Amino acid sequence: MKMLKMIRRILWVVMFLVLIHPTWAKDERSIKDLTKALTKLASDVDPAEAEQISVTAHTTARKLARDYHVVLNPEFQAFLVNVGARKRGWCGHWAQDIGTRLKELKPKTLVLHWGVAYDHTSSENNCLVVTARNQPFTDGIILDGWRRAGRLFWCPVIKDDEYEVEQHYGHSGITAWKENRQWSAWLQDYEPEKPKSKAATANKASKSSSERNGRVSISELTQPTMP
């Protein structure tokens, strides 16, 4: 009896490894390819930083699929969130949670952005976009954990043919992705505050109240509409 149980356990482990091995292999290739793509964005991109972002984005997307208890496909997961059966799983949740991890890396040669396509429609999607410094949003690379239910999707913004203007009438070649600057500001808000001199602090004291009124914290941001 004990031997039978042991054989069953061994078979279960073998089957588990067989099933997940292709996933590991695909992620490993995707991690390497994304690292190369990020490095090629500009000559001053740090390859080590590009690899960090690639690895973190891939592994976090996989982890979120488990944390969100994703089943079937992204659309069904969104339905479960809408009816209260799941707490997270909208596209914006993926972007926010992956973005939180990427912010912790404090990238210096790459810049994090928030993208939205088909804003305020039933087809809306939110994602992350990574660019080199001083590079236009549309020259960046999309990171989307939601679209493939935890298998990180990535491609250049302008080559994402699933999100084009007038998509239903054929490929327009014009991207539907636009930057949400409010959320991009949150993604980029990780630089340590520079020390201020006493004189500078005194000069700004009278303006502190009005400055506070002009600031927008992450807690005040309106959650994007998400499918």
N, C-alpha and C positions, 0 to 999 in steps of 0.2 A: 504493500500500500504506500509506504513511504517512498519507495523507488518510483512508483507511478506518479506520485505528486512531484517528485524531483524532475522526472522526464517532462512533465507538463510545464513546469517552470522554465526548464531549459528551452523547450520549444517556443514558449511565449516570448522569452528574451530574444531568441533567434529571429522570430517573426517581427518583433518590434524593431530590431536593428535593421532588418531587410527593408522595412517600410520607411524608416526615417533616414536611411543612408542616402537615398536620392535627394532628399530635402537638404541634408547637409552639403552634399556635392553641389547642388544648384546654388545654395547660398554662398558657398566658398567661391564659386566662379563669379557670381554676381558681385560679391564684395571686392574681388580683385578688379573686375571691370569698372565698377563705380569709382574705385580709388584712382584708376588711370584716367577716367573721364574728368573727375574733379581736378586732378593734377594738371590736366591739359587746358583748364579754363584760362590760365594765365601763367606766364613764366615765373612769377614770384610765389606761386602756391607751394606751400610746404607739403611734400609727399607724405610725410608722417602724419600731418594734420588731416590730410585727405583720407588716409587709411583709418584714422581714428573715427572720423565722421561716418565713413562707410560701414565699419564694423558696428559702431554703436547704433546706427539707424537700422541695420539689418537685424541685429540681436534684439533690439527693443521692440521692433515690429512683431517678431515671433513671440516675445514674452507677453506683449499686450493681447495677442490672440488668445493666449491662455488665461490671462487676467480677466479679459472681457467675457470669457467662456463663449467664444465665437462658434456658431454652428451654421452649416450650410453655406451661405454667401453673405456679402456685406449688406445687401438690401434686406435680407431677413433679419440680420442682426439689428439694423436700424428699426425695423418693425418691432422687435422685442423691446428695444429701448423706449419706443413711442408708447407701448402698452404697459410699460413699467416692469417688464420681466427681466430687464437688464439695466444696470445703472449707466454703463458707458458702451460706446460702440459706434457713435456717429463719426463721420469723417473728421469733424473738428476735434473730437476727442483724441483720435489718432495723431493728428497734427500737433495738438497741444502737448500730449504726453511724450511723443518722440522729440518734439522741440525742447521740452524741459530737460531731457537727457543731453541733447546736443548743446544746449546753453552751458551745461556744466563743464563742457570741454573748453569753453572760452576761446573759440577759434580766432586767430589773428590774421591769417592770410585768406580765409574764406568768410563769407558773410551769409547769415541766415535770414530768410525772408518768408512771409506767409502769403500763399497764393489762394485765390478764390476764382472759380469758374462758374458761369451761369448763376451769378449772384441772385438770391431771392427767387429762385425757381425750384421746381421739383427735381431738377437735375443738378442742383448745386453740389459742388465738391470743394473741399478745402484741403490744402496740402502744404508742404514745405518746399521752398526753392533755395538752392545754394548757389551763390555766385562768387567770383573772385572779388577782391576789393575794387571799388569804383567801377563795377561792371553793371550794365543794365539788367533789370529783372528778367527780361525776355531772353537774355543770353545764358541764363542759369540752367540748373538741372533740378527737375522735380523729384521729390521724395514722397511717396504716397503709400502708407501702410494699409489704408482702408480698402483700396480698390481690389486687392488680391487677398483680402482677409488674413493679413499677417505676413504674406510673402511680399517683401518690399518691392514696389514698382518704382522704377526710375527711368528717366529719359530726358533729353533736352526739352525745355519748355516749348520751343517752336516745332518740335517733332512729335508732340503728343497728339496723334490724330484722333484719339477718343474725345478730345476736348477742343473742338474747333468751332469757330463762328459759322452759323448756318450748317451745322454738321448733318442735319437731316436732308440736305439738298446736295450732298456730295462733299468731297474734301475741298475746303476753301483755302487751306494753307495759312489761315489767319488764326492764331491762338485765341482761345476764349479765356485764358488765364490772365488775371490781373492781380496786382499786388494790393493787399490790404495793409496799408501803412500803419494803422493802429496796432495790429497784431505783430507786424514786423518790428515795430519799436520795442514791443515786449521781448521778442526773440533776441534782439540786439542789446538789451539792457542787462549786460553782465560785466561791463568794464568797471574795475574798482574806482571809487571816487578819489580824485586827486586831492592831496592835502591842501587846505586853504590857509593862507596867512591870517593872522589876527586882524590886520588892517582890512583885508578883503572881506572878512566875515562881518566886521563892524559896518563897512560901507553898504553891505547887502541886507543888514538887519531890518531896515525900514521897509524893504521890498519883500520880505519873506512871506507875508500874508498873501499878497497878490500872486506871488510865484506858486504858492501852495494851491491856490485856486485854479491855476493854469495847468497843473500837473494832472496826469491821468494814471492811476495805479492799475495793476492787473485786476484787482478786485472790482474796479469800476467799469472795466471793459464789458461791453455787451457781447454775450456769447453769440458767435456767428450762427446763422441759420444753417443747419446741417441735414443732409439726407439721412 
